[in-house]
Structure formats: structure tokens, C-alpha cells
């Protein structure tokens, strides 16, 4: 248990941040999962829209510090790679 007033405050702050970060993290995961599912279903128009939303969610999570900048960039790159493969297959 915390011994000082500052340590108790740090515990309260981290608890608030954890709740806030969890919301951002779960919405980001959901957006990415939806985009991947639409890409796998070969629905190009819907997949493009979902990918844009997923990229926005990843950027938002990186901006808020929930995930690191390079982590977001790597995930966006992988999503776009799959989307571009789908586009190439449709041509």
C-alpha cells in the first residue's frame, strides 16, 4: 500500500488513466478487427471505409499515448498492405 500522500495520488491518477486508456484501446481494436473482417470478406468499398476509420482510431490512440507511435504506424501499414492486396486482386 502507498505510504505517502503523493503515492496515494499517483494510484488515483493511474486508475483514472487506466479506465480512459482501456476505452481507447478497445475501440481501436474493434475498428481494426472490423476492417480486417471486411478485407477478408472481399468487400472493397466497405473495407476501404472501415480501414480509414481504423487508421483514424490508431492515430487517435497514438496521439493519446495509449499505444506508441511506431506501433500505430506498423498496424496501419499492415492494414493498408492487406487492403492494397484486395484492390489488386479485384482488378
Number of C-alpha atoms within 10 A of each C-alpha: 6 10 7 9 9 10 12 12 12 13 14 12 11 11 12 11 12 12 11 13 16 12 12 18 18 11 15 21 14 13 20 22 15 18 26 20 14 19 24 14 12 16 15 17 12 14 21 18 12 21 24 17 17 25 22 15 21 28 19 17 21 19 13 14 11 19 17 14 15 10 12 19 15 11 15 19 13 12 20 16 12 15 22 15 12 18 16 9 9 10 5
